[in-house]
Amino acid sequence: MSETSDQLYNFALLDEDAKREIRRKLLKAVAIPGHLVPFASRDLPIARGWGTGGLQITLSIITPDDTLKVIDQGDDESVNAVNLRRLITRTTGVATTTDTAAATIIQTRHRIPEEPMRADQILVLQVPMADPLRWVEPNLERATIMHSEADYGKMWVYMYESVVRAGDLRIASQYPVIVNRRYLMDTTPIPRWDVPKLHMADTLYLFGAGREKRIYAVPPYTVVEPLQFEDYPFRTEYRPGQRCARCGADNTFLTEHFVSDSNGGRWETTCSDAAYCAKRVAQMEATA
C-alpha cells in the first residue's frame, strides 16, 4: 500500500507516476553518462534552489529498507541537511545515520564524503546549475546543439582566459569535466578536492537540478577527466603541511572558521566532513 492509516500522503511524498517518470529518466542518464536528461520537476514543500532536484531523486529511489544520510557542505547538522532529512524521514520512516559507511543513500550538497564509498551505495547530489556551458553560452537551444556536436571550444577559451587573467585555472567549484570521453559535465559546487573521486568510482552518482528540470549521472567505473592544459594541469586545493585542528588529518578537504576565546579569538582549520572528523577523533580516543 502506498498510504497508511496515519498518513495522508504517499510513501516518499511523491505520487507513484512521478517517481516512475524520474526513475525512467535516471535509467537514461545512467545509460548516457554526463548527458543532461530533462524531467518534469514537481512542486515540493521546499523552495526551488534548496535541493529540490536531489530531493526528488532520493524520494523516487528510496525504499523502506534504506538507511539515509543527508549532508550540506560536509555537515550533517546544517539547516538545509536537517530540514531535508526531516522531510524524508517523516514521509518514509527510513532509518538515518551520520556514518557514511552505514548509509545506503547519501544526499549531499557541495561535498562528496571523505570516506570511500562502496558499490552498494548511491550518492545523490543537489545541483544549482546543471549545464556548464551556461558560463559561455546562455542560449539554451544553442548550448544543446553544442553538446550534441561535442563543440566545447568556447569552454576551452573560457579556461584559457582564466589562465591569462589569473595565472592559473582559478575555478574553485563547479569544475568542468569530460565524462566517458564524450559529454562536458558540471560537477556541481563541489570543491576541486572532490572532483577526482568521480573518476572510476565504485559507487553511482546521481545529479538532480530541480529548478532547471535536469537529471544526469556518472555510473560506476566511468572515466571522468577534468578540463586542463598540458602546461596548466588540474590541481586540487591541497596545501602541504595543513592539518585538521581536531583530528590531525592532512589528507582531507579543510575549511577555516573563527573560534572565539578569551584572547579575542582565532582562525581554526578543520575537516569539512564533520562526521568523518568525529569518527577519527573517536578512534583516537579509543586507542589512547
C-alpha positions as CSV (number, residue, x, y, z in Angstrom):
1,M,0.0,0.0,0.0
2,S,1.2,3.5,-0.8
3,E,-0.8,5.1,2.1
4,T,-1.1,4.1,5.7
5,S,-3.9,4.8,8.2
6,D,-1.9,7.6,9.9
7,Q,-0.6,9.2,6.8
8,L,-2.5,11.3,4.2
9,Y,0.4,11.3,1.7
10,N,2.1,8.7,-0.4
11,F,5.2,6.9,0.7
12,A,8.1,9.3,0.0
13,L,5.6,12.1,-0.7
14,L,5.7,12.0,-4.5
15,D,2.9,10.1,-6.3
16,E,3.9,6.8,-8.0
17,D,3.6,8.2,-11.5
18,A,6.1,11.0,-10.7
19,K,8.5,8.5,-9.1
20,R,8.3,6.2,-12.1
21,E,8.9,9.0,-14.5
22,I,12.0,10.1,-12.6
23,R,13.3,6.5,-12.4
24,R,12.9,6.2,-16.2
25,K,14.9,9.4,-16.7
26,L,17.6,8.1,-14.2
27,L,17.9,4.9,-16.3
28,K,18.5,7.1,-19.4
29,A,21.0,9.3,-17.5
30,V,23.0,6.2,-16.4
31,A,23.0,4.8,-19.9
32,I,24.4,8.1,-21.3
33,P,26.9,9.3,-18.6
34,G,27.1,13.0,-18.3
35,H,24.2,13.7,-20.6
36,L,21.5,16.2,-19.4
37,V,18.1,14.5,-19.3
38,P,15.0,16.7,-18.9
39,F,12.4,15.6,-16.4
40,A,9.1,17.0,-15.1
41,S,10.3,18.6,-11.8
42,R,7.5,18.6,-9.3
43,D,6.5,21.2,-6.7
44,L,7.7,20.3,-3.2
45,P,7.2,21.9,0.2
46,I,10.6,23.5,-0.1
47,A,11.7,26.3,-2.3
48,R,13.4,25.7,-5.6
49,G,17.2,26.2,-5.2
50,W,17.3,24.5,-1.9
51,G,17.8,20.9,-3.1
52,T,14.5,20.0,-4.9
53,G,16.3,18.2,-7.7
54,G,18.3,15.9,-5.4
55,L,15.3,15.5,-3.1
56,Q,13.1,14.3,-5.9
57,I,15.7,11.7,-6.9
58,T,16.1,10.5,-3.3
59,L,12.3,10.3,-2.9
60,S,12.0,8.3,-6.1
61,I,14.6,5.6,-5.4
62,I,14.4,5.2,-1.6
63,T,12.8,2.1,-0.1
64,P,11.7,1.3,3.5
65,D,14.9,-0.8,3.9
66,D,17.3,2.0,3.1
67,T,19.4,3.9,5.5
68,L,19.7,7.6,4.8
69,K,22.4,10.2,5.3
70,V,22.0,13.9,4.4
71,I,24.8,16.4,4.4
72,D,25.3,20.0,3.4
73,Q,28.8,21.2,2.8
74,G,30.0,18.1,4.7
75,D,27.9,18.8,7.8
76,D,25.0,16.5,8.9
77,E,23.7,19.3,11.2
78,S,23.4,22.3,8.9
79,V,20.0,23.8,8.5
80,N,19.5,22.5,4.9
81,A,20.6,19.0,5.8
82,V,18.4,18.8,8.9
83,N,15.3,20.0,7.1
84,L,15.7,17.7,4.1
85,R,16.4,14.7,6.4
86,R,13.3,15.6,8.5
87,L,11.1,15.7,5.4
88,I,12.4,12.4,4.0
89,T,12.1,10.6,7.3
90,R,8.6,11.9,8.1
91,T,7.3,10.7,4.7
92,T,9.2,7.4,4.6
93,G,10.1,6.3,8.1
94,V,13.5,5.1,7.0
95,A,16.4,4.8,9.3
96,T,19.0,7.7,9.3
97,T,22.7,7.8,10.1
98,T,25.6,10.2,10.2
99,D,28.1,7.4,9.4
100,T,29.0,7.3,5.7
101,A,29.7,3.6,5.8
102,A,26.3,2.7,7.3
103,A,24.2,4.6,4.7
104,T,22.8,3.1,1.5
105,I,21.7,6.5,0.1
106,I,23.5,9.7,0.8
107,Q,22.1,13.1,-0.4
108,T,24.6,15.9,-0.4
109,R,25.1,19.5,-1.3
110,H,28.6,20.8,-2.1
111,R,30.6,17.8,-0.9
112,I,31.5,14.2,-1.6
113,P,32.2,12.3,1.7
114,E,35.8,11.7,2.6
115,E,35.2,8.1,3.4
116,P,35.4,5.9,0.3
117,M,32.0,4.8,-0.9
118,R,31.1,1.3,-1.9
119,A,29.3,-0.2,-4.9
120,D,26.1,-0.8,-2.9
121,Q,25.8,2.9,-2.1
122,I,24.2,5.7,-4.0
123,L,25.3,9.4,-3.8
124,V,22.6,11.9,-4.8
125,L,23.9,15.4,-5.4
126,Q,21.9,18.6,-5.4
127,V,22.6,20.8,-8.4
128,P,22.0,24.6,-8.7
129,M,23.2,24.9,-12.3
130,A,23.2,21.8,-14.5
131,D,24.8,22.9,-17.7
132,P,28.5,24.0,-17.6
133,L,28.0,25.8,-21.0
134,R,25.9,28.4,-19.2
135,W,29.1,30.2,-18.4
136,V,29.9,30.7,-22.1
137,E,26.6,30.2,-23.9
138,P,23.4,31.5,-22.2
139,N,21.2,30.4,-25.1
140,L,19.7,27.0,-24.1
141,E,19.0,25.9,-27.7
142,R,22.5,26.8,-28.9
143,A,24.0,25.0,-25.8
144,T,22.0,21.9,-26.6
145,I,23.4,21.9,-30.1
146,M,26.9,22.4,-28.8
147,H,26.5,19.3,-26.6
148,S,25.2,17.2,-29.4
149,E,28.2,18.1,-31.6
150,A,30.7,18.0,-28.7
151,D,31.5,21.6,-29.6
152,Y,33.2,22.7,-26.4
153,G,35.6,25.3,-28.0
154,K,34.0,28.2,-26.0
155,M,34.7,26.4,-22.7
156,W,38.3,25.9,-23.6
157,V,38.6,29.6,-24.4
158,Y,37.0,30.4,-21.1
159,M,39.6,28.2,-19.4
160,Y,42.4,29.9,-21.3
161,E,41.2,33.3,-20.3
162,S,41.2,32.2,-16.7
163,V,44.9,31.3,-17.0
164,V,45.7,34.6,-18.8
165,R,43.8,36.8,-16.2
166,A,44.6,34.9,-13.0
167,G,47.8,33.0,-13.9
168,D,46.1,29.6,-13.1
169,L,42.8,27.7,-13.6
170,R,41.0,29.6,-10.9
171,I,37.8,27.7,-10.8
172,A,37.1,26.9,-7.2
173,S,33.9,24.9,-7.6
174,Q,31.7,23.5,-10.4
175,Y,34.9,22.5,-12.2
176,P,34.0,21.2,-15.7
177,V,34.8,17.6,-16.6
178,I,34.5,15.4,-19.7
179,V,32.6,12.2,-18.9
180,N,33.2,9.0,-20.7
181,R,35.3,11.0,-23.2
182,R,32.1,12.5,-24.6
183,Y,30.0,14.9,-22.6
184,L,31.0,18.1,-20.8
185,M,29.5,18.0,-17.3
186,D,29.1,20.3,-14.4
187,T,30.4,18.7,-11.2
188,T,28.0,20.9,-9.0
189,P,29.6,23.3,-6.4
190,I,31.8,20.5,-5.0
191,P,35.4,21.8,-4.4
192,R,38.2,20.7,-6.8
193,W,39.3,18.3,-4.0
194,D,36.3,16.1,-4.7
195,V,36.5,16.0,-8.5
196,P,39.0,13.1,-8.7
197,K,36.5,11.0,-6.6
198,L,34.2,10.9,-9.6
199,H,36.8,9.1,-11.8
200,M,36.4,5.3,-12.0
201,A,34.4,5.3,-8.7
202,D,32.8,2.2,-7.2
203,T,29.5,4.0,-6.5
204,L,26.7,5.5,-8.5
205,Y,26.5,9.3,-8.6
206,L,23.1,10.9,-9.4
207,F,22.7,14.6,-10.0
208,G,19.4,16.5,-9.8
209,A,18.6,20.1,-10.7
210,G,15.0,20.8,-9.8
211,R,14.9,24.4,-10.8
212,E,16.4,23.6,-14.2
213,K,14.5,20.3,-14.6
214,R,17.5,18.3,-15.5
215,I,19.0,14.9,-14.3
216,Y,22.4,13.4,-15.1
217,A,24.5,10.6,-13.8
218,V,28.0,9.2,-13.5
219,P,27.7,5.4,-13.2
220,P,30.4,3.2,-11.6
221,Y,33.8,2.8,-13.3
222,T,33.2,5.7,-15.7
223,V,36.1,7.8,-16.9
224,V,35.8,11.4,-15.6
225,E,38.6,13.8,-16.8
226,P,38.8,17.4,-15.6
227,L,39.5,20.0,-18.3
228,Q,43.1,21.0,-18.2
229,F,46.1,22.2,-20.3
230,E,49.4,20.4,-20.6
231,D,51.3,23.4,-19.0
232,Y,48.5,24.2,-16.6
233,P,47.2,20.8,-15.2
234,F,44.3,20.4,-12.9
235,R,45.1,20.8,-9.2
236,T,43.2,20.5,-6.0
237,E,43.2,22.9,-3.1
238,Y,45.7,20.7,-1.1
239,R,48.3,22.7,0.8
240,P,51.2,20.6,2.2
241,G,51.6,20.9,6.0
242,Q,48.0,21.9,6.7
243,R,46.2,19.7,9.2
244,C,42.8,19.5,10.9
245,A,42.9,21.0,14.3
246,R,40.6,18.4,15.7
247,C,41.6,15.0,14.2
248,G,45.0,15.9,12.8
249,A,44.1,14.7,9.2
250,D,46.2,16.1,6.5
251,N,44.5,14.3,3.6
252,T,41.0,15.8,3.7
253,F,39.3,18.9,2.4
254,L,39.8,21.6,5.1
255,T,37.8,24.7,5.9
256,E,38.5,27.6,8.2
257,H,36.2,29.1,10.8
258,F,36.6,31.6,13.5
259,V,36.7,30.4,17.1
260,S,36.1,32.9,19.9
261,D,38.3,32.6,23.1
262,S,39.5,34.8,26.0
263,N,42.2,36.2,23.8
264,G,39.8,37.6,21.2
265,G,39.5,34.5,19.0
266,R,41.5,32.7,16.3
267,W,41.0,31.1,12.9
268,E,40.9,27.3,13.1
269,T,41.2,24.8,10.3
270,T,39.1,21.6,10.5
271,C,37.8,18.9,8.2
272,S,34.8,19.9,6.1
273,D,33.4,16.4,6.5
274,A,32.2,16.7,10.1
275,A,31.2,13.0,10.5
276,Y,34.5,11.7,9.2
277,C,36.4,14.1,11.5
278,A,34.3,12.9,14.5
279,K,34.9,9.3,13.7
280,R,38.7,9.9,13.5
281,V,38.6,11.7,16.9
282,A,36.6,8.8,18.4
283,Q,39.1,6.2,17.1
284,M,42.0,8.2,18.5
285,E,40.3,8.4,21.9
286,A,39.5,4.7,21.9
287,T,43.2,3.8,21.2
288,A,44.7,6.4,23.6
